[in-house]
Amino acid sequence: MVDLDGTLIRSDLLWECVLELARKRPWLICLLPFWGLAGRARLKARLARLYTPNLAVLPFRQAVLDYCRAAHETGRPLILASASPSRWVESVAAHLGYFDTVLASDERSNLKGAAKLHAIRSILGTQAFSYMGDSAADAPIWKNAEEAIGVGMRPSTRRILMKHRNPQILEGNPAPRLRSLVGAMRPLQWAKNLLIFAPLILAHELTSPSKVASALLCFLLFCAVASAGYIINDLLDLETDRAHPTKRHRPIASGDLPISAALLLLTTLLFGAGAVAWTWAEPELAWMLAGYLCVSLVYSFYIKRILLLDVLVLAALYTLRVLTGGVATDVVVSPWLLVFSGFLFLSLAFVKRYLELLGASNDNRAQLTRRAYTIKDIALVETMGISCGFISVLVLCLFVNSSDVSRLYGTPHLLWMMCPVMLYWISRIWLLAHRGDIDDDPVLFALRDPQSYMAGTLTLASLAAAATW
């Protein structure tokens, strides 16, 4: 006897269905509470008519699959017993081919806990059975089973299992919940939010405690909102990430972080950041954060599938960080900085798409999943990306040679050192991307690259030298 949600798979098909509705039929989400008034069983049955799980990308537990395969090969009868609707359970059983029969919920009963035990007894009578589960709801079934098998249990559930006379743990503890929560927020990506400090640094306002405090608060709020955007993106791209060679290891895609926990984290981040922004920050900053989140949502739902507009919006989201830093610190953002950052981040956005196309080419795929690019576009994407990178260096050269520089820098000619450094860094990024030596995110690569740190140090040193000498 094997449970499905959380046991055979590292997820819950009910929440998988909710995400599918959010992606394809978002207008139906508001109807879920009303459907739930008729009971959980009716809700699941109604959702089952709208959603069919993509069995090819479900996060099956390999240890459980091996157990079921071995039992099937020895002729041991197997039953897939789940609180999910019969349509979903039967499709999983047919897909695997190991199970002799299924027990599942229908419109009248939600097959969970005591109800599942009653259904088991109605089939087996007093015959002994083994049961494999993962949650505290399985306690009454374990209690009546000849052998109690647990997988991926939390400590509290493990204590329940170990009270059984014949317990067995097939798979150890899941990944620590705190680590999964932090991983879903992608703290490495917070480095991108350091762009908030760019207007403050370039305006030579680092000596103002109030402005630095405002920038720090803005940085923390932006990290919370950006993490919420990443979680939304991971939820919407769940199936695509599971089919990706590296993204499938992300907490939500792998099942280490349940979808319900991810939604709770998302709500906490959004409401927490909103409350702090409206209470402690200026209204303009709150509107900038809201604007960033709205653009991120539109990108995740729609824009990411539109040719070229997707990379333009990605670059705009980087530049929006710079603008937000100026709003938070009451510093006027130079048009030079906006133009430079726009072309630079557009180049990095093209790097991201180029790497995705390179991976698709290596996997013999004709085009990217949920993207408007095909393999035929790879050379043109590379050309446009390199061009944007070099244009950003040209903008930097024009800025250093402009009259605006002399008002802020005592020795402006020292700023010329930044130009070859930036030219080297951008050229190297694209050369390594062409070789396939960069992962799918060039910014994360730069955070692990010693030469990128050296380039950044030289750039800051030239700025400091030109301002003080």
Secondary structure, DSSP 8 states (H G I E B T S, - for coil): -B-TBTTTBSS-HHHHHHHHHHHH-GGGGGGHHHHHTT-HHHHHHHHHTT----TTTS-B-HHHHHHHHHHHHTT---EEEEEEEHHHHHHHHHHH---SEEEEE-SS----THHHHHHHHHHHTT---EEEE-SGGGHHHHHHSSEEEEES--HHHHHHHHTSSSEEEEE-----HHHHHHHHH-GGGGGGGGGGGHHHHHTT-TT-HHHHHHHHHHHHHHHHHHHHHHHHHHHHTHHHHHTSTTGGGSHHHHTSS-HHHHHHHHHHHHHHHHHHHHHHS-HHHHHHHHHHHHHHHHHHHTGGGSTTHHHHHHHHHHHHHHHHHHHHHT----HHHHHHHHHHHHHHHHHHHHHHHHHHHHTT-SB-TTSS-BGGGHHHHHHHHHHHHHHHHHHHHHHHTSTTGGGT-SSGGGGGGHHHHHHHHHHHHHHHHHHT-S-S-HHHHHHT-HHHHHHHHHHHHHHHHHHH-
